[in-house]
Amino acid sequence: MGRKLSCLIVALILSGCIYYGRNFPETPVKSITNNVTTLKEIFVNFGEPDRRGLENGYETWTYSYQYYEIGQLRESKELYVVFDKDNTVKSYSFTSK
């Protein structure tokens, strides 16, 4: 009985769509400028980050989104932002698939 249940769960996962994170717009990424764009502007454009952290004493925000279909990754993107002490963007990276 346990094996049948496990197979059913695996089949449901592989047959459906799975989303991780919250989708966010890519267009505003092009307007991010180091030492100019503010924390508030990032928040307005992308909302609450998925994760907050610290890197060498600087606040970091991470936005990530993944979409899986039939067990395969179909779409993925991540925006990682490091803020300077004056709450402007110190650096950022954006990756997508």
Jmol script that loads the backbone (N, CA, C; Angstrom):
load data "model"
ATOM      1  N   MET A   1       0.819  -1.195   0.000  1.00  0.00           N
ATOM      2  CA  MET A   1       0.000   0.000   0.000  1.00  0.00           C
ATOM      3  C   MET A   1       0.863   1.259   0.000  1.00  0.00           C
ATOM      4  N   GLY A   2       1.936   1.277   0.778  1.00  0.00           N
ATOM      5  CA  GLY A   2       2.822   2.437   0.852  1.00  0.00           C
ATOM      6  C   GLY A   2       3.510   2.717  -0.468  1.00  0.00           C
ATOM      7  N   ARG A   3       3.877   1.651  -1.182  1.00  0.00           N
ATOM      8  CA  ARG A   3       4.529   1.804  -2.490  1.00  0.00           C
ATOM      9  C   ARG A   3       3.574   2.427  -3.505  1.00  0.00           C
ATOM     10  N   LYS A   4       2.318   2.028  -3.471  1.00  0.00           N
ATOM     11  CA  LYS A   4       1.319   2.570  -4.400  1.00  0.00           C
ATOM     12  C   LYS A   4       1.101   4.061  -4.141  1.00  0.00           C
ATOM     13  N   LEU A   5       1.056   4.424  -2.882  1.00  0.00           N
ATOM     14  CA  LEU A   5       0.880   5.835  -2.519  1.00  0.00           C
ATOM     15  C   LEU A   5       2.072   6.660  -2.966  1.00  0.00           C
ATOM     16  N   SER A   6       3.271   6.138  -2.765  1.00  0.00           N
ATOM     17  CA  SER A   6       4.487   6.836  -3.197  1.00  0.00           C
ATOM     18  C   SER A   6       4.491   7.030  -4.708  1.00  0.00           C
ATOM     19  N   CYS A   7       4.128   5.996  -5.444  1.00  0.00           N
ATOM     20  CA  CYS A   7       4.076   6.097  -6.914  1.00  0.00           C
ATOM     21  C   CYS A   7       3.038   7.114  -7.352  1.00  0.00           C
ATOM     22  N   LEU A   8       1.902   7.156  -6.665  1.00  0.00           N
ATOM     23  CA  LEU A   8       0.859   8.124  -7.001  1.00  0.00           C
ATOM     24  C   LEU A   8       1.343   9.553  -6.773  1.00  0.00           C
ATOM     25  N   ILE A   9       2.020   9.794  -5.675  1.00  0.00           N
ATOM     26  CA  ILE A   9       2.533  11.132  -5.369  1.00  0.00           C
ATOM     27  C   ILE A   9       3.568  11.557  -6.408  1.00  0.00           C
ATOM     28  N   VAL A  10       4.473  10.668  -6.755  1.00  0.00           N
ATOM     29  CA  VAL A  10       5.490  10.968  -7.770  1.00  0.00           C
ATOM     30  C   VAL A  10       4.820  11.258  -9.109  1.00  0.00           C
ATOM     31  N   ALA A  11       3.831  10.477  -9.488  1.00  0.00           N
ATOM     32  CA  ALA A  11       3.120  10.679 -10.756  1.00  0.00           C
ATOM     33  C   ALA A  11       2.421  12.036 -10.783  1.00  0.00           C
ATOM     34  N   LEU A  12       1.819  12.428  -9.672  1.00  0.00           N
ATOM     35  CA  LEU A  12       1.147  13.734  -9.613  1.00  0.00           C
ATOM     36  C   LEU A  12       2.144  14.883  -9.752  1.00  0.00           C
ATOM     37  N   ILE A  13       3.269  14.742  -9.097  1.00  0.00           N
ATOM     38  CA  ILE A  13       4.293  15.793  -9.174  1.00  0.00           C
ATOM     39  C   ILE A  13       4.832  15.915 -10.589  1.00  0.00           C
ATOM     40  N   LEU A  14       5.132  14.793 -11.211  1.00  0.00           N
ATOM     41  CA  LEU A  14       5.725  14.815 -12.548  1.00  0.00           C
ATOM     42  C   LEU A  14       4.734  15.227 -13.630  1.00  0.00           C
ATOM     43  N   SER A  15       3.460  15.052 -13.381  1.00  0.00           N
ATOM     44  CA  SER A  15       2.481  15.376 -14.410  1.00  0.00           C
ATOM     45  C   SER A  15       1.994  16.821 -14.333  1.00  0.00           C
ATOM     46  N   GLY A  16       2.271  17.505 -13.263  1.00  0.00           N
ATOM     47  CA  GLY A  16       1.744  18.842 -13.078  1.00  0.00           C
ATOM     48  C   GLY A  16       2.787  19.929 -13.221  1.00  0.00           C
ATOM     49  N   CYS A  17       2.352  21.135 -12.953  1.00  0.00           N
ATOM     50  CA  CYS A  17       3.216  22.316 -12.995  1.00  0.00           C
ATOM     51  C   CYS A  17       3.538  22.719 -11.559  1.00  0.00           C
ATOM     52  N   ILE A  18       4.769  23.084 -11.341  1.00  0.00           N
ATOM     53  CA  ILE A  18       5.194  23.511 -10.015  1.00  0.00           C
ATOM     54  C   ILE A  18       5.861  24.878 -10.139  1.00  0.00           C
ATOM     55  N   TYR A  19       5.448  25.799  -9.292  1.00  0.00           N
ATOM     56  CA  TYR A  19       6.036  27.133  -9.248  1.00  0.00           C
ATOM     57  C   TYR A  19       6.775  27.291  -7.932  1.00  0.00           C
ATOM     58  N   TYR A  20       7.958  27.896  -7.991  1.00  0.00           N
ATOM     59  CA  TYR A  20       8.703  28.216  -6.781  1.00  0.00           C
ATOM     60  C   TYR A  20       9.013  29.698  -6.825  1.00  0.00           C
ATOM     61  N   GLY A  21       8.739  30.401  -5.740  1.00  0.00           N
ATOM     62  CA  GLY A  21       8.970  31.840  -5.705  1.00  0.00           C
ATOM     63  C   GLY A  21       7.811  32.590  -6.328  1.00  0.00           C
ATOM     64  N   ARG A  22       8.010  33.862  -6.512  1.00  0.00           N
ATOM     65  CA  ARG A  22       6.980  34.731  -7.085  1.00  0.00           C
ATOM     66  C   ARG A  22       7.538  35.343  -8.364  1.00  0.00           C
ATOM     67  N   ASN A  23       6.784  35.223  -9.443  1.00  0.00           N
ATOM     68  CA  ASN A  23       7.233  35.796 -10.712  1.00  0.00           C
ATOM     69  C   ASN A  23       7.373  37.314 -10.569  1.00  0.00           C
ATOM     70  N   PHE A  24       8.381  37.866 -11.191  1.00  0.00           N
ATOM     71  CA  PHE A  24       8.613  39.309 -11.116  1.00  0.00           C
ATOM     72  C   PHE A  24       8.963  39.840 -12.500  1.00  0.00           C
ATOM     73  N   PRO A  25       8.695  41.129 -12.753  1.00  0.00           N
ATOM     74  CA  PRO A  25       8.948  41.701 -14.078  1.00  0.00           C
ATOM     75  C   PRO A  25      10.445  41.833 -14.362  1.00  0.00           C
ATOM     76  N   GLU A  26      10.829  41.561 -15.606  1.00  0.00           N
ATOM     77  CA  GLU A  26      12.238  41.673 -15.998  1.00  0.00           C
ATOM     78  C   GLU A  26      12.590  43.071 -16.509  1.00  0.00           C
ATOM     79  N   THR A  27      11.636  43.786 -17.058  1.00  0.00           N
ATOM     80  CA  THR A  27      11.892  45.090 -17.675  1.00  0.00           C
ATOM     81  C   THR A  27      12.582  46.079 -16.727  1.00  0.00           C
ATOM     82  N   PRO A  28      12.129  46.220 -15.463  1.00  0.00           N
ATOM     83  CA  PRO A  28      12.798  47.186 -14.574  1.00  0.00           C
ATOM     84  C   PRO A  28      14.262  46.869 -14.276  1.00  0.00           C
ATOM     85  N   VAL A  29      14.686  45.627 -14.503  1.00  0.00           N
ATOM     86  CA  VAL A  29      16.085  45.267 -14.232  1.00  0.00           C
ATOM     87  C   VAL A  29      17.021  46.145 -15.059  1.00  0.00           C
ATOM     88  N   LYS A  30      16.613  46.455 -16.285  1.00  0.00           N
ATOM     89  CA  LYS A  30      17.444  47.270 -17.190  1.00  0.00           C
ATOM     90  C   LYS A  30      17.670  48.683 -16.666  1.00  0.00           C
ATOM     91  N   SER A  31      16.781  49.144 -15.790  1.00  0.00           N
ATOM     92  CA  SER A  31      16.910  50.516 -15.284  1.00  0.00           C
ATOM     93  C   SER A  31      17.694  50.607 -13.973  1.00  0.00           C
ATOM     94  N   ILE A  32      18.122  49.472 -13.423  1.00  0.00           N
ATOM     95  CA  ILE A  32      18.912  49.501 -12.187  1.00  0.00           C
ATOM     96  C   ILE A  32      20.301  50.050 -12.488  1.00  0.00           C
ATOM     97  N   THR A  33      20.705  51.063 -11.715  1.00  0.00           N
ATOM     98  CA  THR A  33      22.016  51.687 -11.882  1.00  0.00           C
ATOM     99  C   THR A  33      22.735  51.693 -10.537  1.00  0.00           C
ATOM    100  N   ASN A  34      23.941  51.150 -10.517  1.00  0.00           N
ATOM    101  CA  ASN A  34      24.726  51.149  -9.283  1.00  0.00           C
ATOM    102  C   ASN A  34      24.938  52.576  -8.783  1.00  0.00           C
ATOM    103  N   ASN A  35      24.855  52.742  -7.461  1.00  0.00           N
ATOM    104  CA  ASN A  35      25.053  54.022  -6.769  1.00  0.00           C
ATOM    105  C   ASN A  35      23.987  55.061  -7.089  1.00  0.00           C
ATOM    106  N   VAL A  36      22.925  54.680  -7.797  1.00  0.00           N
ATOM    107  CA  VAL A  36      21.839  55.616  -8.122  1.00  0.00           C
ATOM    108  C   VAL A  36      20.485  55.064  -7.695  1.00  0.00           C
ATOM    109  N   THR A  37      20.162  53.841  -8.123  1.00  0.00           N
ATOM    110  CA  THR A  37      18.872  53.231  -7.802  1.00  0.00           C
ATOM    111  C   THR A  37      18.783  52.973  -6.300  1.00  0.00           C
ATOM    112  N   THR A  38      17.649  53.322  -5.708  1.00  0.00           N
ATOM    113  CA  THR A  38      17.480  53.198  -4.263  1.00  0.00           C
ATOM    114  C   THR A  38      16.759  51.913  -3.870  1.00  0.00           C
ATOM    115  N   LEU A  39      16.887  51.580  -2.607  1.00  0.00           N
ATOM    116  CA  LEU A  39      16.192  50.437  -2.027  1.00  0.00           C
ATOM    117  C   LEU A  39      14.691  50.587  -2.237  1.00  0.00           C
ATOM    118  N   LYS A  40      14.182  51.789  -2.048  1.00  0.00           N
ATOM    119  CA  LYS A  40      12.748  52.050  -2.219  1.00  0.00           C
ATOM    120  C   LYS A  40      12.313  51.791  -3.665  1.00  0.00           C
ATOM    121  N   GLU A  41      13.127  52.187  -4.638  1.00  0.00           N
ATOM    122  CA  GLU A  41      12.795  51.945  -6.046  1.00  0.00           C
ATOM    123  C   GLU A  41      12.774  50.448  -6.360  1.00  0.00           C
ATOM    124  N   ILE A  42      13.720  49.713  -5.790  1.00  0.00           N
ATOM    125  CA  ILE A  42      13.732  48.257  -5.975  1.00  0.00           C
ATOM    126  C   ILE A  42      12.448  47.663  -5.401  1.00  0.00           C
ATOM    127  N   PHE A  43      12.057  48.117  -4.225  1.00  0.00           N
ATOM    128  CA  PHE A  43      10.838  47.614  -3.592  1.00  0.00           C
ATOM    129  C   PHE A  43       9.602  47.940  -4.432  1.00  0.00           C
ATOM    130  N   VAL A  44       9.527  49.151  -4.946  1.00  0.00           N
ATOM    131  CA  VAL A  44       8.376  49.549  -5.776  1.00  0.00           C
ATOM    132  C   VAL A  44       8.297  48.693  -7.038  1.00  0.00           C
ATOM    133  N   ASN A  45       9.448  48.423  -7.669  1.00  0.00           N
ATOM    134  CA  ASN A  45       9.465  47.670  -8.925  1.00  0.00           C
ATOM    135  C   ASN A  45       9.284  46.162  -8.752  1.00  0.00           C
ATOM    136  N   PHE A  46       9.784  45.612  -7.637  1.00  0.00           N
ATOM    137  CA  PHE A  46       9.799  44.156  -7.499  1.00  0.00           C
ATOM    138  C   PHE A  46       9.055  43.622  -6.283  1.00  0.00           C
ATOM    139  N   GLY A  47       8.680  44.501  -5.362  1.00  0.00           N
ATOM    140  CA  GLY A  47       7.958  44.054  -4.171  1.00  0.00           C
ATOM    141  C   GLY A  47       8.877  43.501  -3.103  1.00  0.00           C
ATOM    142  N   GLU A  48       8.273  42.783  -2.176  1.00  0.00           N
ATOM    143  CA  GLU A  48       9.001  42.172  -1.067  1.00  0.00           C
ATOM    144  C   GLU A  48       9.935  41.081  -1.601  1.00  0.00           C
ATOM    145  N   PRO A  49      11.209  41.088  -1.186  1.00  0.00           N
ATOM    146  CA  PRO A  49      12.130  40.045  -1.669  1.00  0.00           C
ATOM    147  C   PRO A  49      11.796  38.683  -1.078  1.00  0.00           C
ATOM    148  N   ASP A  50      12.205  37.634  -1.786  1.00  0.00           N
ATOM    149  CA  ASP A  50      12.036  36.272  -1.276  1.00  0.00           C
ATOM    150  C   ASP A  50      12.953  36.021  -0.089  1.00  0.00           C
ATOM    151  N   ARG A  51      14.161  36.579  -0.158  1.00  0.00           N
ATOM    152  CA  ARG A  51      15.143  36.414   0.920  1.00  0.00           C
ATOM    153  C   ARG A  51      15.859  37.733   1.160  1.00  0.00           C
ATOM    154  N   ARG A  52      16.183  37.969   2.415  1.00  0.00           N
ATOM    155  CA  ARG A  52      17.026  39.102   2.814  1.00  0.00           C
ATOM    156  C   ARG A  52      18.246  38.535   3.513  1.00  0.00           C
ATOM    157  N   GLY A  53      19.374  39.203   3.346  1.00  0.00           N
ATOM    158  CA  GLY A  53      20.572  38.710   4.002  1.00  0.00           C
ATOM    159  C   GLY A  53      21.622  39.788   4.138  1.00  0.00           C
ATOM    160  N   LEU A  54      22.814  39.370   4.512  1.00  0.00           N
ATOM    161  CA  LEU A  54      23.955  40.275   4.655  1.00  0.00           C
ATOM    162  C   LEU A  54      25.145  39.687   3.909  1.00  0.00           C
ATOM    163  N   GLU A  55      25.861  40.546   3.216  1.00  0.00           N
ATOM    164  CA  GLU A  55      27.099  40.155   2.546  1.00  0.00           C
ATOM    165  C   GLU A  55      28.166  41.176   2.922  1.00  0.00           C
ATOM    166  N   ASN A  56      29.128  40.749   3.712  1.00  0.00           N
ATOM    167  CA  ASN A  56      30.192  41.649   4.190  1.00  0.00           C
ATOM    168  C   ASN A  56      29.633  42.910   4.831  1.00  0.00           C
ATOM    169  N   GLY A  57      28.536  42.779   5.568  1.00  0.00           N
ATOM    170  CA  GLY A  57      27.935  43.903   6.266  1.00  0.00           C
ATOM    171  C   GLY A  57      26.942  44.709   5.441  1.00  0.00           C
ATOM    172  N   TYR A  58      26.744  44.368   4.185  1.00  0.00           N
ATOM    173  CA  TYR A  58      25.807  45.077   3.312  1.00  0.00           C
ATOM    174  C   TYR A  58      24.525  44.263   3.160  1.00  0.00           C
ATOM    175  N   GLU A  59      23.382  44.946   3.222  1.00  0.00           N
ATOM    176  CA  GLU A  59      22.098  44.275   3.077  1.00  0.00           C
ATOM    177  C   GLU A  59      21.932  43.722   1.663  1.00  0.00           C
ATOM    178  N   THR A  60      21.377  42.519   1.559  1.00  0.00           N
ATOM    179  CA  THR A  60      21.115  41.909   0.256  1.00  0.00           C
ATOM    180  C   THR A  60      19.653  41.493   0.156  1.00  0.00           C
ATOM    181  N   TRP A  61      19.119  41.597  -1.049  1.00  0.00           N
ATOM    182  CA  TRP A  61      17.769  41.121  -1.346  1.00  0.00           C
ATOM    183  C   TRP A  61      17.860  40.165  -2.516  1.00  0.00           C
ATOM    184  N   THR A  62      17.096  39.086  -2.447  1.00  0.00           N
ATOM    185  CA  THR A  62      17.063  38.110  -3.532  1.00  0.00           C
ATOM    186  C   THR A  62      15.628  37.876  -3.965  1.00  0.00           C
ATOM    187  N   TYR A  63      15.415  37.957  -5.270  1.00  0.00           N
ATOM    188  CA  TYR A  63      14.135  37.620  -5.891  1.00  0.00           C
ATOM    189  C   TYR A  63      14.386  36.404  -6.773  1.00  0.00           C
ATOM    190  N   SER A  64      13.601  35.358  -6.606  1.00  0.00           N
ATOM    191  CA  SER A  64      13.822  34.177  -7.442  1.00  0.00           C
ATOM    192  C   SER A  64      12.483  33.572  -7.847  1.00  0.00           C
ATOM    193  N   TYR A  65      12.497  32.942  -9.008  1.00  0.00           N
ATOM    194  CA  TYR A  65      11.300  32.322  -9.562  1.00  0.00           C
ATOM    195  C   TYR A  65      11.719  31.145 -10.436  1.00  0.00           C
ATOM    196  N   GLN A  66      11.073  30.014 -10.223  1.00  0.00           N
ATOM    197  CA  GLN A  66      11.289  28.844 -11.064  1.00  0.00           C
ATOM    198  C   GLN A  66       9.936  28.239 -11.411  1.00  0.00           C
ATOM    199  N   TYR A  67       9.825  27.770 -12.647  1.00  0.00           N
ATOM    200  CA  TYR A  67       8.611  27.116 -13.127  1.00  0.00           C
ATOM    201  C   TYR A  67       8.993  25.770 -13.724  1.00  0.00           C
ATOM    202  N   TYR A  68       8.413  24.721 -13.183  1.00  0.00           N
ATOM    203  CA  TYR A  68       8.666  23.360 -13.650  1.00  0.00           C
ATOM    204  C   TYR A  68       7.402  22.813 -14.293  1.00  0.00           C
ATOM    205  N   GLU A  69       7.582  22.104 -15.376  1.00  0.00           N
ATOM    206  CA  GLU A  69       6.463  21.464 -16.061  1.00  0.00           C
ATOM    207  C   GLU A  69       6.876  20.039 -16.398  1.00  0.00           C
ATOM    208  N   ILE A  70       6.063  19.099 -16.013  1.00  0.00           N
ATOM    209  CA  ILE A  70       6.349  17.679 -16.214  1.00  0.00           C
ATOM    210  C   ILE A  70       7.749  17.339 -15.672  1.00  0.00           C
ATOM    211  N   GLY A  71       8.049  17.898 -14.516  1.00  0.00           N
ATOM    212  CA  GLY A  71       9.304  17.593 -13.850  1.00  0.00           C
ATOM    213  C   GLY A  71      10.540  18.259 -14.416  1.00  0.00           C
ATOM    214  N   GLN A  72      10.377  19.105 -15.432  1.00  0.00           N
ATOM    215  CA  GLN A  72      11.538  19.775 -16.035  1.00  0.00           C
ATOM    216  C   GLN A  72      11.440  21.290 -15.836  1.00  0.00           C
ATOM    217  N   LEU A  73      12.584  21.910 -15.588  1.00  0.00           N
ATOM    218  CA  LEU A  73      12.646  23.357 -15.426  1.00  0.00           C
ATOM    219  C   LEU A  73      12.351  24.034 -16.756  1.00  0.00           C
ATOM    220  N   ARG A  74      11.324  24.868 -16.796  1.00  0.00           N
ATOM    221  CA  ARG A  74      10.936  25.567 -18.018  1.00  0.00           C
ATOM    222  C   ARG A  74      11.346  27.035 -18.000  1.00  0.00           C
ATOM    223  N   GLU A  75      11.303  27.631 -16.826  1.00  0.00           N
ATOM    224  CA  GLU A  75      11.672  29.042 -16.707  1.00  0.00           C
ATOM    225  C   GLU A  75      12.315  29.261 -15.351  1.00  0.00           C
ATOM    226  N   SER A  76      13.364  30.076 -15.339  1.00  0.00           N
ATOM    227  CA  SER A  76      14.058  30.382 -14.096  1.00  0.00           C
ATOM    228  C   SER A  76      14.650  31.775 -14.194  1.00  0.00           C
ATOM    229  N   LYS A  77      14.532  32.529 -13.116  1.00  0.00           N
ATOM    230  CA  LYS A  77      15.193  33.840 -13.068  1.00  0.00           C
ATOM    231  C   LYS A  77      15.476  34.209 -11.622  1.00  0.00           C
ATOM    232  N   GLU A  78      16.559  34.966 -11.458  1.00  0.00           N
ATOM    233  CA  GLU A  78      16.959  35.404 -10.128  1.00  0.00           C
ATOM    234  C   GLU A  78      17.584  36.793 -10.212  1.00  0.00           C
ATOM    235  N   LEU A  79      17.170  37.648  -9.303  1.00  0.00           N
ATOM    236  CA  LEU A  79      17.743  38.986  -9.158  1.00  0.00           C
ATOM    237  C   LEU A  79      18.333  39.060  -7.757  1.00  0.00           C
ATOM    238  N   TYR A  80      19.622  39.377  -7.693  1.00  0.00           N
ATOM    239  CA  TYR A  80      20.341  39.482  -6.423  1.00  0.00           C
ATOM    240  C   TYR A  80      20.871  40.906  -6.317  1.00  0.00           C
ATOM    241  N   VAL A  81      20.464  41.621  -5.269  1.00  0.00           N
ATOM    242  CA  VAL A  81      20.812  43.034  -5.119  1.00  0.00           C
ATOM    243  C   VAL A  81      21.558  43.243  -3.801  1.00  0.00           C
ATOM    244  N   VAL A  82      22.683  43.968  -3.880  1.00  0.00           N
ATOM    245  CA  VAL A  82      23.450  44.345  -2.691  1.00  0.00           C
ATOM    246  C   VAL A  82      23.303  45.851  -2.535  1.00  0.00           C
ATOM    247  N   PHE A  83      22.907  46.287  -1.334  1.00  0.00           N
ATOM    248  CA  PHE A  83      22.704  47.714  -1.069  1.00  0.00           C
ATOM    249  C   PHE A  83      23.872  48.290  -0.284  1.00  0.00           C
ATOM    250  N   ASP A  84      24.253  49.513  -0.637  1.00  0.00           N
ATOM    251  CA  ASP A  84      25.298  50.234   0.076  1.00  0.00           C
ATOM    252  C   ASP A  84      24.713  50.788   1.374  1.00  0.00           C
ATOM    253  N   LYS A  85      25.559  51.357   2.200  1.00  0.00           N
ATOM    254  CA  LYS A  85      25.112  51.901   3.494  1.00  0.00           C
ATOM    255  C   LYS A  85      24.120  53.051   3.335  1.00  0.00           C
ATOM    256  N   ASP A  86      24.127  53.746   2.171  1.00  0.00           N
ATOM    257  CA  ASP A  86      23.186  54.848   1.940  1.00  0.00           C
ATOM    258  C   ASP A  86      21.905  54.382   1.244  1.00  0.00           C
ATOM    259  N   ASN A  87      21.664  53.055   1.249  1.00  0.00           N
ATOM    260  CA  ASN A  87      20.474  52.440   0.659  1.00  0.00           C
ATOM    261  C   ASN A  87      20.356  52.618  -0.856  1.00  0.00           C
ATOM    262  N   THR A  88      21.479  52.767  -1.537  1.00  0.00           N
ATOM    263  CA  THR A  88      21.480  52.698  -2.995  1.00  0.00           C
ATOM    264  C   THR A  88      22.077  51.353  -3.397  1.00  0.00           C
ATOM    265  N   VAL A  89      21.832  50.962  -4.636  1.00  0.00           N
ATOM    266  CA  VAL A  89      22.329  49.680  -5.117  1.00  0.00           C
ATOM    267  C   VAL A  89      23.850  49.734  -5.244  1.00  0.00           C
ATOM    268  N   LYS A  90      24.530  48.873  -4.525  1.00  0.00           N
ATOM    269  CA  LYS A  90      25.991  48.771  -4.609  1.00  0.00           C
ATOM    270  C   LYS A  90      26.360  47.900  -5.815  1.00  0.00           C
ATOM    271  N   SER A  91      25.635  46.779  -5.969  1.00  0.00           N
ATOM    272  CA  SER A  91      25.828  45.885  -7.120  1.00  0.00           C
ATOM    273  C   SER A  91      24.598  44.992  -7.235  1.00  0.00           C
ATOM    274  N   TYR A  92      24.462  44.372  -8.391  1.00  0.00           N
ATOM    275  CA  TYR A  92      23.352  43.439  -8.589  1.00  0.00           C
ATOM    276  C   TYR A  92      23.715  42.460  -9.688  1.00  0.00           C
ATOM    277  N   SER A  93      23.002  41.341  -9.694  1.00  0.00           N
ATOM    278  CA  SER A  93      23.140  40.380 -10.783  1.00  0.00           C
ATOM    279  C   SER A  93      21.757  39.846 -11.127  1.00  0.00           C
ATOM    280  N   PHE A  94      21.564  39.553 -12.391  1.00  0.00           N
ATOM    281  CA  PHE A  94      20.314  39.002 -12.874  1.00  0.00           C
ATOM    282  C   PHE A  94      20.631  37.845 -13.814  1.00  0.00           C
ATOM    283  N   THR A  95      19.986  36.705 -13.558  1.00  0.00           N
ATOM    284  CA  THR A  95      20.147  35.553 -14.443  1.00  0.00           C
ATOM    285  C   THR A  95      18.758  35.035 -14.810  1.00  0.00           C
ATOM    286  N   SER A  96      18.653  34.497 -16.021  1.00  0.00           N
ATOM    287  CA  SER A  96      17.375  33.929 -16.441  1.00  0.00           C
ATOM    288  C   SER A  96      17.605  32.797 -17.428  1.00  0.00           C
ATOM    289  N   LYS A  97      16.606  31.949 -17.505  1.00  0.00           N
ATOM    290  CA  LYS A  97      16.632  30.843 -18.470  1.00  0.00           C
ATOM    291  C   LYS A  97      15.306  30.821 -19.195  1.00  0.00           C
TER     292      LYS A  97
END
end "model"
wireframe off; spacefill off
backbone 0.3
color backbone group
